[in-house]
Amino acid sequence: MTSARTLAAAACAAVLALTVPASAVAVPRSPAASPAAGQPLPTRMADTGGGSQLITARAASLRSTTGTVSWWQRYGSRWHRVGTAPARFGANGLAEGSSREQGTSTTPTGLYDLPFAFGLKKAPAGTDIPYRPVRDTSWWCQDNGSSAYNRWVDPRPRDCAAKEAERLADYPVQYGRALVIGFNYHRPVRGRGAGIFLHVDGRGATAGCVSVPARAMARIVAWVRPAARPHIAIGTDSGRTGLTRY
């Protein structure tokens, strides 16, 4: 990103006053991806990360800006859905994670881990995942030229320009509580994207994150357990980005 205007477009929690036509939500679902297909969705997936907790963020198509988040627990060999909530995606829909570009306001598809949680609010009772409190000095660096690219920084280092970073306290609603999604996180590729989270809904679509209502976000943060190796799978009903392909 090279300007404040570009950052504004890429900041995950930017509030976008977007109206989604009802027809965009009511896209017919393929029989293979339908919950009525028999087995629970995680059972039909190629990979769930190897743990016993999974979050699925599901959209009808790559053009969708809304969908459903569900969280699942595996007991023995059987997956059980713990909860579900309406979800919002990027203003420009979703994009294949391996080729997604920064600043496109698209949510990356794929299977990712959940490194830690953070928020301006206190961690919900029972939270087990590492939870970082957001302070006035907490930033997420999105500067492609910085050694801290796609990292939480507190305080912001000199090589991470303020206009190329997100001051987390500036988004008290969206970052009331959030989970870091491990997209482009462990081995960051410059230009691929930074600061992709599961966070609380703003007023409309995101600029690349996944968002859910505040109550659902609190439940998810309290539910995830690092020992269960939780992951999030983001994808569509069918096609090359279909959830069952991950």
Secondary structure, DSSP 8 states (H G I E B T S, - for coil): --SHHHHHHH-TT--------HHHH-----GGGSGGGSS-GGGGSS---SSSEEEEEEESSTT-SEEEEEEEEEETTEEEEEEEEEEE-BTTBEEETTT--TTS--EEEEEEE---EEESS---TT--S-EEE--TT-EEE--TTSTTTTEEESS--TTS-GGGEEEGGG-TTGGGSEEE--TTTSS--TTT----EEEE--SS-BSS-EEE-HHHHHHHHHH--GGG--EEEEEESSSTTBGGG-
